Amino acid sequence: MMLMISPSGVVSGLYDELIDLQRLGSLQITRASHVEPDPDGQWWADLSPVGGKKLGPFSVRSQALAAEVIELERRLSGDAYA
């Protein structure tokens, strides 16, 4: 689990239940993406909620989820202090 902490103390990361995030303070959780199948059964990770692109197609959901995490963590690390 990657957590980025800004100089002002704001913590950002992908939601995960690995640790109790409420222990860090009040939470603001927003959707960053959607992983959905298309009519042909191919899976897509749509990062448009954060201004990203659509990743895929993937033959199985787990591949789309893995690609989603990689891309969101890449974006998070690049925008950590913006």
Buried (B, 14 or more C-beta within 10 A) or exposed (E): EBBBEEEEEEEBBBEEEEEEBEEEEEEEEEEBBBBEBEEEEEBBBBBEEBEBEEBBBBEEEEBBBEBBBEBBBEBBEEEBEE
